[in-house]
Every structure is written in C-alpha cells, then in structure tokens.
Amino acid sequence: MRIRSVCAVAALLLSVPSLSNAQNPFITDIYTADPSAHVWADGRLYVYPSHDVAPPKGCDLMDKYHVYSTDDMVHWKDHGQILEASQVGWGRPEGGFMWAPDCAYRNGTYYFYFPHPTGSGKEWNSTWKIGVATSREPASGFKVQGYIEGLKPMIDPCVFVDDDGQAYLYYGGGGHCEGGKLKDNMMEVDGAMQPMAGLQDFHEASWVHKRNGVYYLSYSDNHDSAGQHNRMRYATSSSPLGPWKYQGIYMDPTDSYTNHGSIVEYKGQWYAFYHNSALSHFDWLRSICVDKLFYNADGTIKKVIQTRTGPGPVTAAGGTK
C-alpha cells in the first residue's frame, strides 16, 4: 500500500463472484491486495493479504485481515478474519489503515507483522508503527503483542528467516528501504536498521527470498510518476542485507495504480504473487493473483507473464464481507 494523502474516490457498489476453479484473480469474494505468501511445515501455502473494503472511502479504509491457503494452487481456503484495527490498542480510534502485512514462523510461534499509524487526523502519515501479533496457529488465534520499537514511520514490513534461523526485517516507503536483524524474540531489532544500498528506483513493497545461495530483494518502483502504474523490480546479493546489485524489471504494470508482490517456491515451482484491479476496474478495490515465475540459467528472473482466467466484469451490488 502506498504512503500518500487519503485518496478521494467515488463509492462503488460492486460484487465479486465466488471461486469455482483455478483463476486469476484467485480470491473473488472480497477485495484483497499486497499478498504475502509462505509455505509452512504442514505442507500448505498460505497467503496473508491486506483487504480493500467496498464501497471504498479511500486508500485509508483497509481493514480486517484474512488468511488463505491451498495445497494445489487451485482450490483456496479462506480461514477467516484474523485481525482488525479495533484490536490494536495503540492505533487510530477510527480504525482503518491496516496496510500490507507479512508473517513469519519461529520456534512454534507465528508472528504477524502489520503497519498501523498511531496519530489522529492528518498526522497518520508520520506515525506509522510496525505492529506484531502472535499465534500458535498459522491462520487463527492471533493476539496483538505491541509494536517494534525504534523504527522510522514507514510501512510494508517483510520478515525473511535465513537457513541458519536468523530473521531479518525489511520495511520502507516513499523511496526509502531499510533492513536489519531481528532478535530471537522476533519483536526487537538487533542493532541498527540500515539503508539497502544498490536498489534502483525503489518505492515500496520490499520482499526478500533466497534461491541457490543468492538473496533476491524485489519491490515496486516509481513508474507511476510518469502517469503509468507500478512495475516490479528486483536486485540480488550474496548477503541478506546487501549491498544489492540491481537486475531489472520482473513484472510489468497491471491495471491497478499500485502493485505489491511476493515470490515463493511451492512443490518445486516458483510463483509470483501480486494484485490487480481486474474485478473492480478501480484502483483501490484490488484482487490478488498468482502466476508462475521462472529463472534464467544465470539466476536472473524471466519477465512474469500475467494471466487472467477468472470471471467476467462485476455488475451487481455487494462485495464486502
């Protein structure tokens, strides 16, 4: 989700058809964005997206996180709502502002990271915190534990756990990206956060994955400044904190003003998760998608081919849950 003034948008009354088979977008009963995908020990792939509420008030009216999972990349289970703004004691009294989240696992506990501001009125953009909720289950029972102290007011948390068990936190927005180590409790930064050097045209939506000993940091760019839409870029490194070598664009713009993605391997196939506005045809009512992702022999990423196999245009009223 983008840091910007609250968007002035028209109220749209739309519904979303239910999922019947493999399709893009693959969640169609509510509007979702910013998909964070992970494979846990139970063998299922889980997706933790944000939720665009319809009819939209603006880009601030995002709330009520759901979790989805699959074991075949065709049939998706909605595990229901796991968290909403009213459960964040230090948050804004009017709610909303529950933007792109992430989830990590360590020592029997799942850690759900989410951005939320603390100020009131126009102060929201300078008061972002990275909140943490925990559970013993991947898709239920989350309780807010607080927020990570000492961070700048930025958004889009990403937590990458390396092969040796060390966890790293990344976050950013407005053209700035930082990363650093997390302590074993997964709620405190171990040392100082540091700028991620070498990224080209970074805007937001950082995501880190590892393949064949190489670290990949992917993100959305500032292509919207030219009146276009975000593209997804990436850089590589031999270290989880860089410096990074810029590699190029791995996904062209969708039909949505923003994009925010994650990259994960599942059952031997790599996938790119992202969002578009194919169901609503409206920038702030988005829907999550997934397509296969492939690498070249040298480890660079081939351009992702976006597919659209879902239902036709939405016409009736509804679309909230």
Secondary structure as UniProt FT lines:
FT   STRAND          31..39
FT   TURN            41..42
FT   STRAND          45..52
FT   TURN            59..60
FT   STRAND          65..70
FT   STRAND          77..83
FT   HELIX           85..87
FT   TURN            89..90
FT   TURN            93..94
FT   STRAND          102..106
FT   TURN            107..108
FT   STRAND          109..117
FT   HELIX           121..126
FT   STRAND          128..135
FT   STRAND          143..147
FT   TURN            149..150
FT   STRAND          155..161
FT   TURN            163..164
FT   STRAND          167..173
FT   TURN            174..175
FT   STRAND          176..182
FT   TURN            184..185
FT   STRAND          189..195
FT   TURN            197..198
FT   STRAND          202..211
FT   TURN            212..213
FT   STRAND          214..221
FT   HELIX           223..226
FT   STRAND          232..237
FT   TURN            240..241
FT   STRAND          245..251
FT   STRAND          262..266
FT   TURN            267..268
FT   STRAND          269..276
FT   TURN            278..280
FT   TURN            283..284
FT   STRAND          287..293
FT   TURN            297..298
//
